[in-house]
Amino acid sequence: MKNRFIKLRNKFLDQRLSASEEQELHTIERYILQKEKNEVFKSDIEKVQIKNEMYNQIEKKINTRNYGWLLKVASVLLIICLGSTAFFFNSDSFQDRVVYENTSTGNTTIVLPDSSTVILKKNSVLTLEKDFNTGTRTVSLQGQAFFEVFRNENSPFKVITGKLVTSVLGTSFNIDQQAAQIKVTVASGLVSVEKDNLKLILTPDNQAFLDMEKETLIKREVNHKLETFWFKDEMELINITLGELTAFLEIHYGASFRYLEPESKNKRISIYINKDDTLTSILRSINYINEVKLKKTANNVVEVHAIK
């Protein structure tokens, strides 16, 4: 059965499965779910790890024009992986911790055993202890990730990032760890951030900012959409200051902005940005709808001046 299952699975991923073979795959699925689904895993973490691995395989195989096939594959393989992993995984080989390392060129979505969701940026690492979701929900992060935490008032969700401990019951937030700083930005709910004896309580559009060199932790106001655009296709910014927007553009487009009238930073604008937009197209949009003029000069410097 093992060899036959693997053969059918591979044909399914390559979109070469006939109608009769698809029916056979469903038959194997039903057999596995009835006979072995409660016996092949030592823990929920093992189950979720396999599910994520299978899901990532499916994502690589399916392009954006083939959603119908994606749904068919997902409906079969994500169920099968919950009950058939014993065929090709040895549960005794799992270590005390589960480590998700995103070595791909894009973002990876992970569903944790407690149903929380994590979007892990490339070159980032998320680590779960073996006893995750058995009274405690503690993970550690290196890099950047967006968390959407399933609410459980009896089990706080904690993220350890360097010297920071972020604690929530159920909410969504972004953590960005860099060499010189760590930022925790809240999208929804209530978040606690601690360092040593200092504790900050954050609400939506609050950010905890840790300066690694100065060892200072401060709370500040931000627009969370700017901090979470890295995994989105688009964003609509309403009544944002021009200073906030140009600071974002400096980071994402490598431009430098020079204000001829410093007070122009406080002007408020609304704008829609797509991930495929170029800096030139964004500047054109700003010039069209606002009382400022942005002009790109040499060395990727953009001059900003008010229209009299």
Phi, psi and chi 1 to 4 in degrees:
 res  aa     phi    psi   chi1   chi2   chi3   chi4
   1 MET       -  -36.6 -178.3  177.5  -68.4      -
   2 LYS   -58.5  -50.8  170.4 -176.6  174.1 -179.1
   3 ASN   -64.4  -38.5  -68.1  -23.7      -      -
   4 ARG   -66.7  -41.1 -177.8   58.5  177.8  166.9
   5 PHE   -61.3  -46.2  170.1   77.2      -      -
   6 ILE   -61.5  -40.9  -67.7  174.4      -      -
   7 LYS   -63.4  -45.5 -178.2  178.1  179.9  179.2
   8 LEU   -66.1  -39.6  -68.3  174.8      -      -
   9 ARG   -59.4  -46.7 -179.9 -156.9   60.5 -176.0
  10 ASN   -64.4  -39.3  -68.3  -20.4      -      -
  11 LYS   -66.8  -35.4  -68.9 -174.6   69.8  173.5
  12 PHE   -63.5  -45.0 -149.0   62.2      -      -
  13 LEU   -66.2  -30.6  -68.2  173.7      -      -
  14 ASP   -89.2    4.6  -68.2  -25.8      -      -
  15 GLN    61.0   39.5  -55.0 -179.8   24.9      -
  16 ARG  -120.3   17.8  -63.7 -175.4  -66.2  105.6
  17 LEU   -85.9  127.9 -159.0   63.9      -      -
  18 SER   -78.8  170.3   67.6      -      -      -
  19 ALA   -63.0  -41.0      -      -      -      -
  20 SER   -68.4  -37.7   61.4      -      -      -
  21 GLU   -69.0  -35.1  -71.7  172.3  -31.6      -
  22 GLU   -64.8  -39.6 -177.1  173.8  -16.9      -
  23 GLN   -63.9  -38.4 -176.8   60.2   42.6      -
  24 GLU   -63.7  -40.3 -177.0 -178.9   -5.2      -
  25 LEU   -62.6  -41.3 -169.5   55.7      -      -
  26 HIS   -63.6  -35.6  -80.9  -71.3      -      -
  27 THR   -64.8  -44.5  -59.8      -      -      -
  28 ILE   -60.4  -41.9  -64.6  175.7      -      -
  29 GLU   -57.5  -49.3  165.3 -156.1  -23.7      -
  30 ARG   -63.2  -38.6  -72.4 -168.0  -64.3  -90.1
  31 TYR   -62.1  -45.6  170.2   79.7      -      -
  32 ILE   -64.2  -46.3  -68.6  167.6      -      -
  33 LEU   -62.8  -35.9  -69.9  176.9      -      -
  34 GLN   -75.0  -36.2  -68.8  173.2    2.0      -
  35 LYS   -96.9  -36.0 -174.9  176.7  179.6   61.2
  36 GLU  -129.8   -0.1  -60.0 -169.3   49.6      -
  37 LYS   -64.5  -23.9   67.6  177.7 -178.9  179.0
  38 ASN   -97.3    5.5  -66.3  -38.7      -      -
  39 GLU  -118.7  -19.2  -59.5  175.1    2.4      -
  40 VAL   -91.4   -9.1  -62.5      -      -      -
  41 PHE  -115.7  142.4  -66.5  102.3      -      -
  42 LYS   -83.1  -28.8  -81.1 -171.2  170.4 -177.7
  43 SER  -153.0  165.2   68.7      -      -      -
  44 ASP   -64.6  -29.8  -73.0  -19.5      -      -
  45 ILE   -61.4  -42.7  -75.8 -175.8      -      -
  46 GLU   -61.1  -42.0  -66.3  178.3    9.8      -
  47 LYS   -61.5  -47.2 -178.9 -176.8  -64.8 -175.3
  48 VAL   -68.0  -37.4  171.6      -      -      -
  49 GLN   -60.0  -45.9 -175.2  178.7   36.5      -
  50 ILE   -65.9  -40.4  -56.8  -51.3      -      -
  51 LYS   -60.8  -43.0 -179.0  173.1   68.6  173.5
  52 ASN   -65.4  -39.6  -74.5  -41.7      -      -
  53 GLU   -63.0  -42.6  -69.8  173.9   -4.3      -
  54 MET   -66.8  -42.0 -176.4   70.9   78.7      -
  55 TYR   -61.4  -40.6 -178.9   78.2      -      -
  56 ASN   -64.5  -35.1  -71.3  -26.2      -      -
  57 GLN   -62.2  -43.2  -70.5 -176.4   41.5      -
  58 ILE   -63.2  -44.0  -65.7  171.6      -      -
  59 GLU   -57.8  -40.0  -83.1 -167.1  -44.1      -
  60 LYS   -67.6  -27.8  -67.1  176.3 -177.5  177.6
  61 LYS   -86.0  -24.9  -69.7  -72.0 -177.2  178.9
  62 ILE  -105.5  128.6  -54.3  -58.4      -      -
  63 ASN   -95.2  174.2   58.7   41.0      -      -
  64 THR   -68.7  -12.8   56.1      -      -      -
  65 ARG   -93.3    4.2  -64.3  170.5  -63.5  177.6
  66 ASN  -127.4   46.3 -134.6  -15.8      -      -
  67 TYR   -64.9  -33.3  -74.2  115.6      -      -
  68 GLY   -61.2  -43.0      -      -      -      -
  69 TRP   -66.4  -39.1 -175.3 -100.8      -      -
  70 LEU   -57.8  -44.9  170.4   60.1      -      -
  71 LEU   -64.6  -38.5  -67.5  176.1      -      -
  72 LYS   -65.4  -44.7  -71.0 -179.8   68.4  178.5
  73 VAL   -64.2  -46.4  172.9      -      -      -
  74 ALA   -62.9  -41.1      -      -      -      -
  75 SER   -62.8  -31.9   64.6      -      -      -
  76 VAL   -88.5  -54.7  175.9      -      -      -
  77 LEU   -72.3  -34.8  -69.3 -174.9      -      -
  78 LEU   -69.9  -28.9  -70.5 -176.4      -      -
  79 ILE   -75.6  -44.8  -66.9  174.4      -      -
  80 ILE   -59.8  -40.1  -71.8  177.5      -      -
  81 CYS   -65.4  -21.2   75.6      -      -      -
  82 LEU   -74.1  -21.0  -65.0  179.8      -      -
  83 GLY  -124.9   -6.9      -      -      -      -
  84 SER  -119.0   10.0   63.6      -      -      -
  85 THR   -64.0  -24.5  -45.6      -      -      -
  86 ALA   -60.9  -19.7      -      -      -      -
  87 PHE   -67.1  -34.3  -71.0  157.1      -      -
  88 PHE  -137.0   15.2   43.4   90.5      -      -
  89 PHE  -133.6  140.1  -73.8   93.0      -      -
  90 ASN  -100.5  109.8 -179.5   -2.1      -      -
  91 SER   -65.5  -21.9   61.9      -      -      -
  92 ASP   -71.0  -14.5  -69.9  -27.0      -      -
  93 SER   -85.0   -9.1   65.4      -      -      -
  94 PHE   -69.9  141.3  -76.3   84.3      -      -
  95 GLN   -87.0 -177.1  -59.5  176.5   -6.6      -
  96 ASP   -68.5  -22.2  -69.3  -21.8      -      -
  97 ARG  -125.6  153.7  -61.6 -178.7  -57.6  167.9
  98 VAL  -108.8  124.3  174.8      -      -      -
  99 VAL  -115.4  123.4  178.9      -      -      -
 100 TYR  -104.5  111.4  -61.8   98.1      -      -
 101 GLU  -114.7  117.7 -177.8  175.1    4.0      -
 102 ASN   -87.5   97.7 -174.0    1.8      -      -
 103 THR   -99.4    8.4   58.4      -      -      -
 104 SER   -80.5 -178.7   69.9      -      -      -
 105 THR   -93.5   -0.7   57.9      -      -      -
 106 GLY  -133.3 -166.2      -      -      -      -
 107 ASN   -85.0  153.1  -55.9  -40.9      -      -
 108 THR  -124.8  133.1  -64.2      -      -      -
 109 THR   -98.5  129.4  -60.5      -      -      -
 110 ILE  -121.4  131.7  -58.1  167.7      -      -
 111 VAL  -103.0  118.4 -178.8      -      -      -
 112 LEU   -83.0  165.0  -59.2 -177.8      -      -
 113 PRO   -58.7  -24.4  -25.6   34.7      -      -
 114 ASP   -90.6    7.5   66.2  -21.6      -      -
 115 SER    79.8    5.0  -62.6      -      -      -
 116 SER   -70.5  153.7  -63.4      -      -      -
 117 THR  -118.7  137.6  -57.7      -      -      -
 118 VAL  -127.7  128.2 -178.5      -      -      -
 119 ILE  -100.6  112.4  -58.0  175.8      -      -
 120 LEU  -101.9  123.9 -166.7   62.9      -      -
 121 LYS   -73.7  157.4 -165.7  172.9 -175.9  178.4
 122 LYS   -58.6  147.6   64.3  179.0 -178.4  179.8
 123 ASN    65.9   20.5  -59.9  -37.9      -      -
 124 SER  -112.0  157.2  -62.2      -      -      -
 125 VAL  -132.4  129.6  179.6      -      -      -
 126 LEU  -117.6  130.2 -177.9   73.6      -      -
 127 THR  -121.1  130.8  -56.7      -      -      -
 128 LEU  -113.9  138.5  -77.7   67.5      -      -
 129 GLU   -74.2  157.4  -63.0  -61.6  -33.7      -
 130 LYS   -60.6  -31.9 -172.6   78.5  169.1 -177.0
 131 ASP   -91.9   16.7   60.4   -6.2      -      -
 132 PHE   -54.5  135.0 -179.1   88.9      -      -
 133 ASN    73.3   17.1 -153.7   30.9      -      -
 134 THR  -117.8   49.1   57.6      -      -      -
 135 GLY   115.3  -29.0      -      -      -      -
 136 THR  -130.1  154.0   61.2      -      -      -
 137 ARG  -133.2   79.7  -64.8 -169.5  -67.6  170.0
 138 THR  -117.9  131.4  -58.2      -      -      -
 139 VAL  -132.6  164.5  -56.4      -      -      -
 140 SER  -125.3  149.3   60.7      -      -      -
 141 LEU  -130.3  135.8  172.5   69.6      -      -
 142 GLN  -122.8  116.0  -65.3  175.9  -31.1      -
 143 GLY   114.0 -134.1      -      -      -      -
 144 GLN  -134.7  141.8 -174.3  167.4    1.1      -
 145 ALA  -159.1  152.6      -      -      -      -
 146 PHE  -110.4  129.5 -179.4   80.4      -      -
 147 PHE  -111.5  132.4  -64.7   81.6      -      -
 148 GLU  -120.3  101.0 -169.0  163.6    1.4      -
 149 VAL   -93.0  129.0  176.7      -      -      -
 150 PHE   -69.7  130.1 -176.7   81.6      -      -
 151 ARG   -72.0  131.0 -172.5  171.6 -174.1   83.3
 152 ASN  -149.4  100.3 -175.6  -14.5      -      -
 153 GLU   -67.5  -17.4  -63.9 -175.3   -0.6      -
 154 ASN   -91.5   -4.0  -62.9  -41.9      -      -
 155 SER  -146.8   90.0  179.5      -      -      -
 156 PRO   -58.8  146.0  -23.1   33.8      -      -
 157 PHE   -98.8  123.7 -171.5  103.0      -      -
 158 LYS  -121.8  138.0  -64.5 -173.7  177.5 -177.1
 159 VAL  -120.7  121.0 -175.7      -      -      -
 160 ILE   -97.1  120.1  -59.5  172.6      -      -
 161 THR  -131.3  102.4  -46.3      -      -      -
 162 GLY    59.2 -121.6      -      -      -      -
 163 LYS   -93.4    2.7  -63.5 -177.6  178.2 -178.9
 164 LEU  -100.7  143.4  -72.2 -172.3      -      -
 165 VAL  -123.0  117.0  177.8      -      -      -
 166 THR  -102.8  126.8  -57.4      -      -      -
 167 SER  -124.9  135.7  -57.5      -      -      -
 168 VAL  -145.0  165.0  -55.4      -      -      -
 169 LEU  -100.4  -43.5  -64.9  177.1      -      -
 170 GLY  -172.4  111.9      -      -      -      -
 171 THR  -170.3 -175.0 -177.5      -      -      -
 172 SER  -131.5  138.2   59.0      -      -      -
 173 PHE  -160.2  162.3   57.3   96.6      -      -
 174 ASN  -118.3  137.0 -170.9   78.7      -      -
 175 ILE  -121.2  129.1  -61.3 -178.0      -      -
 176 ASP  -127.5  107.7 -178.3    8.3      -      -
 177 GLN  -102.8  122.2  179.6 -170.0   41.4      -
 178 GLN  -123.3  178.1  -59.1  178.7   25.0      -
 179 ALA   -61.0  -39.3      -      -      -      -
 180 ALA  -107.7   -4.0      -      -      -      -
 181 GLN  -158.5  159.4   62.9 -173.1   34.6      -
 182 ILE  -132.4  133.0  -58.7  175.5      -      -
 183 LYS  -122.8  131.8  -63.1 -176.0  -66.8 -177.1
 184 VAL  -118.3  116.1  179.6      -      -      -
 185 THR  -118.9  131.1  -52.8      -      -      -
 186 VAL   -96.2  129.1  179.9      -      -      -
 187 ALA   -96.3  -37.1      -      -      -      -
 188 SER  -154.7  152.8   65.2      -      -      -
 189 GLY    83.7 -162.4      -      -      -      -
 190 LEU  -118.8  133.0 -164.1   67.6      -      -
 191 VAL  -132.1  138.2  173.9      -      -      -
 192 SER  -109.7  131.7  167.8      -      -      -
 193 VAL  -124.2  127.9  177.0      -      -      -
 194 GLU  -126.2  143.3  -63.0  179.9   67.2      -
 195 LYS  -142.0  118.9  176.1 -172.6  177.4  -65.1
 196 ASP    55.6 -119.3  -60.1  -31.0      -      -
 197 ASN  -100.9    6.1  -64.3  -37.7      -      -
 198 LEU   -98.5  131.9  178.9   60.1      -      -
 199 LYS  -130.9  130.6 -179.3  176.9 -179.2  178.9
 200 LEU  -115.5  139.9  -58.7  178.6      -      -
 201 ILE  -107.4  122.9  -58.5  -61.6      -      -
 202 LEU  -113.1  143.5  -51.5  179.0      -      -
 203 THR  -119.0  174.6   55.7      -      -      -
 204 PRO   -52.1  136.4  -31.6   37.7      -      -
 205 ASP    70.0   17.2  -71.8  -30.3      -      -
 206 ASN   -98.1  150.2  -77.7  172.2      -      -
 207 GLN  -136.9  134.1 -179.1 -178.6   89.0      -
 208 ALA   -93.3  127.0      -      -      -      -
 209 PHE  -121.1  118.5 -179.4   87.6      -      -
 210 LEU  -107.1  118.7  174.1   63.1      -      -
 211 ASP   -87.5  111.4 -174.2  -49.0      -      -
 212 MET   -65.0  -34.9  -57.4  -70.5  -73.7      -
 213 GLU   -74.8  -44.3 -178.2  178.0   -8.2      -
 214 LYS   -85.5  -11.7  -62.8  179.0 -179.3  178.6
 215 GLU    60.6   35.2  -68.2  -77.1  -31.6      -
 216 THR  -109.9  139.0   55.2      -      -      -
 217 LEU  -121.3  120.4  177.9   63.5      -      -
 218 ILE  -127.7  161.6   62.4  171.6      -      -
 219 LYS  -111.7  134.7  174.4 -179.1  175.5 -179.4
 220 ARG  -146.3  162.4   61.0 -171.1 -172.9 -177.8
 221 GLU   -89.4  134.3  -64.6  -72.5  -29.8      -
 222 VAL  -141.8  172.7  -62.7      -      -      -
 223 ASN  -100.0  111.6 -172.3  -46.3      -      -
 224 HIS   -62.7  -23.6   78.7  -91.3      -      -
 225 LYS   -63.3  -33.3  -68.3 -177.6  178.4 -179.9
 226 LEU   -69.4  -31.0  -62.6  176.8      -      -
 227 GLU   -83.3  -16.1  -61.8  -69.5  -24.0      -
 228 THR  -113.5    7.4   57.7      -      -      -
 229 PHE   -67.4  -18.1 -175.4   58.9      -      -
 230 TRP   -61.9  -22.5   59.7  -89.5      -      -
 231 PHE  -115.7   10.0   65.8   88.4      -      -
 232 LYS  -110.5  162.4  -62.9 -179.6  178.7  178.6
 233 ASP   -89.9  -23.2  -67.3  -28.6      -      -
 234 GLU  -160.8  162.6   58.2 -169.2   27.3      -
 235 MET  -154.3  146.7   67.6  174.4  168.2      -
 236 GLU  -113.0  120.1 -175.4  179.0   18.0      -
 237 LEU  -106.4  123.0  -59.9  169.9      -      -
 238 ILE  -111.7  124.0  -54.2  -63.2      -      -
 239 ASN    56.8   43.4 -158.0   33.2      -      -
 240 ILE   -91.1  150.3 -171.2  175.1      -      -
 241 THR   -75.6  150.6   66.8      -      -      -
 242 LEU   -63.6  -32.9 -172.6   59.4      -      -
 243 GLY   -64.0  -40.4      -      -      -      -
 244 GLU   -63.2  -43.5  -71.9  179.1  -68.8      -
 245 LEU   -66.2  -45.1  178.4   58.7      -      -
 246 THR   -69.8  -30.2   55.4      -      -      -
 247 ALA   -63.4  -40.1      -      -      -      -
 248 PHE   -64.0  -43.5  164.6   81.2      -      -
 249 LEU   -66.2  -32.4  -64.0  176.6      -      -
 250 GLU   -62.9  -41.2  -75.2 -176.4  -18.0      -
 251 ILE   -71.7  -44.6  -65.6  173.4      -      -
 252 HIS   -86.9  -20.8  -74.4  -94.8      -      -
 253 TYR  -121.2   -0.8  -69.4   91.7      -      -
 254 GLY    68.8   19.6      -      -      -      -
 255 ALA   -90.5  163.8      -      -      -      -
 256 SER  -123.6  131.1  177.5      -      -      -
 257 PHE  -108.8  133.7  -72.6   80.4      -      -
 258 ARG  -121.7  116.5 -174.8  162.5   66.5   92.0
 259 TYR   -89.7  120.3  -76.4   82.7      -      -
 260 LEU   -75.2  -28.4  -58.0 -176.8      -      -
 261 GLU  -124.2  104.2  -61.5   90.1    7.5      -
 262 PRO   -53.2  -29.8  -26.7   35.8      -      -
 263 GLU   -67.4  -14.5   61.0  -88.2   16.8      -
 264 SER   -65.2  -22.1  -65.6      -      -      -
 265 LYS   -60.2  -25.6  -71.9 -174.2  176.2 -177.8
 266 ASN   -88.2   -5.2  -61.8  -38.3      -      -
 267 LYS   -64.7  140.9  -71.0 -175.6  177.2  -66.5
 268 ARG  -106.1  138.3  -67.6 -167.8  170.7  -88.9
 269 ILE  -138.3  166.4   66.1  172.4      -      -
 270 SER  -126.7  137.6  -63.1      -      -      -
 271 ILE  -154.7  150.7 -170.7  171.3      -      -
 272 TYR  -110.0  129.8  173.6   89.2      -      -
 273 ILE  -126.2  131.1  -62.5  178.3      -      -
 274 ASN  -103.5  148.8 -173.6  -78.1      -      -
 275 LYS   -61.8  -21.8   70.9  173.8 -176.5  178.4
 276 ASP   -92.2   -1.0  -64.2  -36.6      -      -
 277 ASP   -66.0  140.9  -74.3  -16.9      -      -
 278 THR   -88.6  164.0   63.7      -      -      -
 279 LEU   -60.4  -39.6  177.8   61.0      -      -
 280 THR   -60.6  -43.4  -60.3      -      -      -
 281 SER   -67.7  -35.3   66.8      -      -      -
 282 ILE   -68.2  -42.5  -64.6  174.2      -      -
 283 LEU   -62.1  -38.1  -63.9 -178.4      -      -
 284 ARG   -62.9  -40.6 -172.0 -176.8  -58.4  118.0
 285 SER   -64.7  -42.5  -64.0      -      -      -
 286 ILE   -63.7  -42.9  -62.9  173.7      -      -
 287 ASN   -64.7  -30.3  -73.2  -22.7      -      -
 288 TYR   -76.3  -34.1  179.1   74.2      -      -
 289 ILE  -110.7    2.8   62.3  176.0      -      -
 290 ASN  -134.7  167.3  -63.6  -78.7      -      -
 291 GLU   -91.1   38.1  -61.5  176.7   -8.9      -
 292 VAL  -135.9  161.7  -69.3      -      -      -
 293 LYS  -124.7  124.0 -179.2   70.0  174.7  179.0
 294 LEU  -112.0  124.8  -77.0   72.4      -      -
 295 LYS  -127.4  123.7 -178.7  179.7  179.5 -179.5
 296 LYS   -81.7  126.3 -167.9  174.3  179.6 -179.3
 297 THR  -112.8 -160.2   62.6      -      -      -
 298 ALA   -69.0  158.3      -      -      -      -
 299 ASN    60.0   30.3  -60.2  -38.1      -      -
 300 ASN    60.3   33.6 -146.1   27.2      -      -
 301 VAL   -98.5  133.6  174.3      -      -      -
 302 VAL  -113.3  123.0  179.0      -      -      -
 303 GLU   -91.7  136.1  -69.0 -174.6  -14.6      -
 304 VAL  -119.8  123.6 -176.1      -      -      -
 305 HIS  -142.7  152.3   65.5   88.1      -      -
 306 ALA   -78.1  147.0      -      -      -      -
 307 ILE   -89.9  120.7  -61.4  176.7      -      -
 308 LYS   -75.9      -  -54.2  -62.0 -175.9 -178.7
